[in-house]
Amino acid sequence: GHNAIQERYLVIKPKRVVRHKSYNSNGKNIHDIALIELEQAVSFNDSRIGFACLPLNHVNQGESYPPIGKETYDYHNKIQ
């Protein structure tokens, strides 16, 4: 039978990760962004695929944010 968890999530492995050229893992969250190339193409028509939301400019330096892949909620209380 089908598993509700399998239907809710789509797992695609990364093929390559390209970090920002100025990234430094010193814990200050500066330039902590990367591009992730997936092993296969995805369709944004699939309800399990969505966009990652980046923080706005008013974010405080040194503040922690959930990593991509964690469930977070937007201002309409919709899961992202």
N, C-alpha and C positions, 0 to 999 in steps of 0.2 A: 504494500500500500504506500501511499504518499505520506511523507512526513511534513508537517506544517513548517518546521524550521527549514527544511530543504527548499520549500516553495518560497519562503520569505527572503532568503539570502541567496546570492549568486557569488560563488568563489572563483576568482580568476587570478592566477599567479602572475606576479610581475616578471617581465622579461628583463627590464633594465631600470635602474634608478639613477637619475642625474641630479645631484645636489647643487645648490647655488654655489658659484665659484668662491664666494667669500664666507661660506658657512664655517663656523668654528664651534665645536661642541663644548664650549666653556660655560654653558648654562645660562647665557644671557638672552637667548631666544632671538638673536640677530641673524638675519638672512637664513632662518630655519625653514626653507621651502625647497621643494624638489619636484621634478617631473617624474612620473612613473609611467613607463611604457608597459602595456599589458601583453601577455602571450597571445591573446586573440582579440579581435575587434569586438566592440560592444555596440548595442543599439539603444539609444535613449528612448525608444518606444517601449522597452522592457521596463515594467514598473519596479523592478529590483535595482535599476540603475538610476543614479541621481548625481547631482553636482555637489562638490565640496564647497562650503561657504567659508571664506577667509574673513578674519576680523577687520573691522574698520580702522581708519587712521588713528582714532582716539584710544587705542589699546595702550595700556601701561607697560613699559619695558620691564622685563623680568617676571611678568605675570604668567602663570601656567594656563594652558588651554588643552582641551581633550584632543588626542591624536585622531587623525582621520581613521575611520573604521569604528570608532566608538559611537554609540547612539547619542545624539545631541538634539535639542529641540530649538526651533526658531521662535520668533516672537508671536507666531500664531499657534504655538504649542503643537506644531506638526513635527513628527520625527524627521530628521534629516539623514 
